[in-house]
């Protein structure tokens, strides 16, 4: 058992921190990559109507992801805090309880999905073709609801149990399997959009299966143990993960608002341009999300252990590292804008010029985004889900909605491009204020 705690007992140096978080960074970036590849396969092998269907079902799928993210990040913080306090048996009981809760929640969500699917899809006024694609994709995707919930949870618990390399291997294996199965099931087996849903579900199931096998072993830092129901554990896990839930739920709303603004000021070319820019932002966000998720178990452990010296070193290194990485990402994005945009559209397309202008302005947001992501994740790891949720909700919803509504009135389309940088800057000011306010309380 002691060997599995080695990473938490190592000196807190930049090298050791980066070694711990690196697999999680690669994992989140890879997840972002193969999500985009999924869309490319569907668009090219089936058609744009099928791609539209996947986008239309995204809110339902996003809800599954949001709930799993809430339970995974919030539960991990609760469990690792108890491990740091030396309450290892209780932590394992809570861990098992949380995994069982995920399975139950997954079953309920799957039943609700099948029960409400026809009503919700029927209310959209879709063409028969798109309705059929939506129904087929969602029907098959919902079959994998429980493995998807477990996948998100096991990915974080593997990292918390000092198995970050295994978590990375499972994620990469799942992603590669998804890509290969997309081609096999869609192109070769002729399953169409059902093949796309099955490929995604089977890819996610690999990590879920690996987690079940790993956590059955008694020599793992975390392993399944007879659970003890404690209502407070479920409450605190849910409360701690509220920021992750809020972030996932509001992303669809803010995307819609951006699309409406671009349609108003430019038209469909503007929507295409902002989609390209969002891909760039999504990739950079994945870097900081990966770092924050990777560092979170250490923050929770040192907080539970009461080791303020290690916690302080970890937080200070993280802030310096993220500041440097943010400046580098912003510079690369601004300077390499023509090449980045050129991956998605030709230089002679009207979308190209719009996206180049927009990406250079939106690159300013990369200076602030990383610290905002880390601050929210850090408060989750410190079991302060309320502050984490306030930060995440303010940054990703309140500030973004306000900026995308007000700035275009003053600056026209330039205001749309500057809405994200402005919202991230406001989020940074709030993050800095809350970090300063709670510094003495947590000793970082």
N, C-alpha and C positions, 0 to 999 in steps of 0.2 A: 504493500500500500504506500509506503513512503516514497518509493521511486516515482509514483505517479504525481507526487506533489513537488517534485524537484523544480519545475519551472517557477513555482510560486516562491520558492526559497532562494532562488538565485539572486545575486545583487541586481538592483534596478539600474541597469545601464542601457544606453541607446541600443547597443547591439543585441542585448537579451530581449528588450521590448520588441524590436523589429523582427527578431527571430520568432517570437511568439505570435505576432499579429500578421506576419507575411502570408501564411496560408489562407487566412480569412480574407485578406485583400484580394489575392488571386481568385479565391472562390466567388466573391461578389462581382468582380469584373467579368469572370467567365460566365456567371449567371446572366449578366446583362448582355453579353455577346450572343449567347445561344438563344436568348429570347428574341433578339433581332433576326437571327438566322431562321428561326421558326417562321416568322412572317414572310421572309423571302421565299421559302419553300412553298408556302401556301399560295402566295401571290403568283409565283411562276409556274407551279405545277397544277394548280386548280383554277385560280382566277381571282380577279379583284372582288367579285361578289363574296367569295369565301373569306377573303381577307377582311371585308367589311363585317361579315358575321362574327369573326373572332373579336373585332373591336367592339361590336355591339354587346357581346357577352362578357366583355372585360369587367364591367362593374360587379357582376356576380362572382367572377373569378377573383377579382380584387378583394371582395369581402372575405373570401376564404383565406387569402394571403394576409389580410389585415388581422383577422382573429388569430391565426397561427403566429404571426409576428408579435402580437400582444402577449400571448401566453408564453412564447419562447423567451423573449427578452426579459419580461417581468419575472417569469418563473426562474430563469437562470440566476437573476440577481438575488432572489430569495434563498435559493438553494446554496449558492456559493457564499453568501454572507454567513449562513449557519456553518458551512464547512470551515470558514475562517475563524469562527467562534469556537471551534472544536466540537460542535454538536453534529458529528458526522452521521450517526445513525438516524437522527431526526431529519437531517438533510436528505438522506436516501429515501426515507419514508415519504417526504414531501415530493421528491423527484418522481417516485413511482405514482403517487397520487396525481401529479400534474400530467403525466403521460396518459394515465387512464382517463383523466378529464378531457384531454385532447381527443381521444378516441370517441368518447361520448358526444362531445361537441361536433365532431366530424360527422357522426351518424345523424345527429339532429339536423345539421346544415344540409346534408345530402337529401334527407327526407323532405325538408322545406323546399329545396331546389326543384325536386321532381314535382312536388305538389303545386308550386306557383309558376313553373316555367311556362306553361301554355298561356296562362292569364297575362303574364308580363310581356311575353313576346307578341301575343295577339294585340296588346294595347299600343304597340309601336307603329302599326300601319305598314308593316314590311311587305315587300313583294313576296309571292310564293317561293321564289328561288332562294332569296335571302333568309326567309323564315325557315325553310327546310334546312339550310346550312346551320343556322343558329341552333335549331332544335337538335340536329344530329351531333354537333360539336359539344353542346352543353350536356346532352344526355350521356355521352361517353366520358366526358371530363369529370362529371359528378361521381362516377364510379370510383374515382381515385381520391375522393375527398379526404378520407382518413389517412392514406399514405402521404398525401401532400401536407397535411397538418403535422404528421409525425416527422416528415422530412425536415421541415423548418425547425422543429424543436430539437431533433437529434443533431442537426448541424451545429447548433449553438452549444448543446450539452457535450458534444464530443470535444469542442474547443475548451469548454470549462473543465472537462476531465483530463486536460492535457493530451488530447488526441487530435490536435489541430491538423496534423498531416493526414490522418485518416479521414477527417472531415473534408479536407481538400481533395483527396483522392476520390472519395465518394461523389463529390460535387462534379469533378471533372468527368468521372466515369458516367455519371448520370447525364451530363450535358452532351458528351460525345454520343452516348446511346440515343439520346433524343434526336440529334442531328442525323445519325445513321438510320434510325427507325423512321424518321420523317420521309427519307427517300425510299426506303424499302416498302413501307406501308402505303404511301401515297402513290409513288410512281410505279413500283413493281407489283404490289399486291392489289392496286386499284381500289383501295379503301376510301379514297377521297378525304374529306374533312374529318371523317371518323378516324382515319389513320393518324392525322395530326394530333387529335385529342389523345389517342392511345399512346403515341410516341412520347408526348409530354408526361402523361401519367406514369408510364413505365420507367421513364428516366428518373422521375422523382422517387419512385418506389425503391430504387437501388439504395439510396441513402437511408430510407426508412428501414429496409431489410438489414442493412449493415448495423444500424443503431440497435435494433432488436437483438442481434447476435452479440454485439460488443457489451451491451449493458446487462446481459445475462451472466457475464463472467464476474465472479466474486473478487478477482484481483484488480478490477477497474476502480478508479477513485470514486466514480458514481456507478452504482449497479442497482438493479431492481431488488426491492425488499418489500415485505408485506406492508402495504400503505396504512397510514393512520389518518383518518379524516380530521382535518382542522380547517374549519371554515375561514379562519383568518388567513391561512396560506393562499387559498384561492382568491380571496379579496385582495391581498397585497400583491400577488402575482399579476392580477388583472389591472390593478391601479398603477403598478410600476410600468406596465407595458402600454399605458394609455397613449403615450406619445407616438409609438409605432402604429397603433390602431388609427389615431387621428391622421398621421401622415399618409397612410395608405388610402383612407377614405376620402380625403380632400383632394388628392392628386387628380382624380377624375374630374372634379368640379372645376379646378383651376385650369386644367387643360381645355375644357369646354369654353371657359371664359376667354382664354387666349385665342381659340379658334374663332369665336364670335367677333372678337375685336379685329382680327385680321380680315375676316370676311367683310366687315364694315369699311375698313380703310383701304384694303387692297383687292380682296377677292380670293379666289381659290389658290392662286399662286402664293399668296401670303400664308395660307394655311400649310401648304407644302413646305415653304421656307422655314416656318417656325417648327415644323416637325423635325426637320434636319437639325436645327439648333438644339432642340430638346434631346436628340440622340447624343450630341456632344456633351451637354450638361449631365445626362444620365450616366455616361461613362465616367466622367470626373467624379460625380457624386458617389459612384460605386467604390472608388478608391478610398474616400473618407468614411463611407459607411463600413467598408471592410476593416479599416484601421480601428474605428470606434467599437465595432462589435468584437474585434479581437482583443482590444484592451479592456473591455467591460468586465470579464471574469476576474482579471487581476485587481481592478478597482474594487469590485465587490468583496474579494477575498481579503485584501489589505484593510478595507473598511471593517469587515467583520472581525479581523484579527486585532484591530485597534492599532495597526502599525502606521502611524501618521507620517513617519519619515519616508517609508517606501511609497506611500500614497502621494506624498508631495513631489517626490522625484519623478514618479510616473506621470503625474498631471503636467508638471513643468516641461518635461521632455516632449510630451504629446503636443502641447501648445506650440513649442518652438518648431517641432517637426511639421506640424500642420501649416504653420505660417510660411515656412520655406516651400513646402509642397504646393501651397495655394498660389504663391507668387510664380512658381515655375509653371504650373498648369495654366494660369492666366496668360502668361507670356507666350507659351507654346500655342495655345488656342488662338490667340490674336494673330501671331505671325504665320501660323500654318493654316489659317482660315481657308484660303483658296483650295489647298489640297484636301482638307477635311470635307468641304462642301462638294468638291469634285468627285468624291466617292459615291455620292448620292445622285448627282445631277450633272448634266453636261454644261460646259461654259457658255454655250449658245442658247441655253434655256433662260427664260425670264426669271425663273426661280433662283437661278445661280446668283445673279447680282443682288437680289433681295436677301438671300441667305448669307452672302459674304458680308454685306453691311450689318445685318442683324447679329451675326455671330461675333463680329468684332466688338459690338456694343455689349452684348450679353456676356462676353468673356470677363467683364468687370465683376460679375457676380461670383466668379471663381475665387476671387480674393477673400470673400467673406463666407462662402458656403461651408468650407471644411470645419471652421471653428463652431459654426452653428450646429452642425451634425454631431460633433464631438461633445459639445456642452449638453445637448439633449440626452445623448446616450450615457454620459457620465452621471447625470442625475438619476437616470433609470438604474444604473449599476449601484448607486448609493441608496437605492430603495426609496427615492423621493419621486414617485411617479407623477405627483401633482405638478411640481416645477417642470419636470421633463415634458409633460403634456402641454403646459402653458407655452413653453418655448416652441415646441413643434407646431402647435395649432396657430400661434401668432405668426410665426415665420411663413409656414406653408399655406395658410389660409387667410387670416385677417389682413396681414400686410400685403400679401400678393393680390387679393381681391381689391383692396383699396387702391393699390398702385396701378393695376390694369384697368381700373375704372376711371381714375382721376388723371393720370399722366397723359393718356392719349388726348384728353380734352384740351390740354395745354400745349402738347408737342406733336400731336398727330401720330403718325405711325412710329416716329422715333420714341414716343412715350411707351409704345407697346414693347419695343426692344429694351427700354430702360426699366421696365416694370420689375423684372426679376432682380437685376442688380440693386434697385432701390429697396425691394422687399428684403433681400438678404442683408443689406446694410442696416436696416431697422432691426432685423433679427439679431445681428451682431451686437448692436447697442444694448438690446435686452439681455442677451447672453452674458455680456461683460458685467452688467449691473447685478444679475442674479449670482454669477460666480463670485463676485466680490462680497455680496451680501451673505452668502453661505460658507465663506472660506473658513471662518473660525469654528463653525459648527462641525464641519467634516475634517478640518485639519489638513487641507491640501494646499 
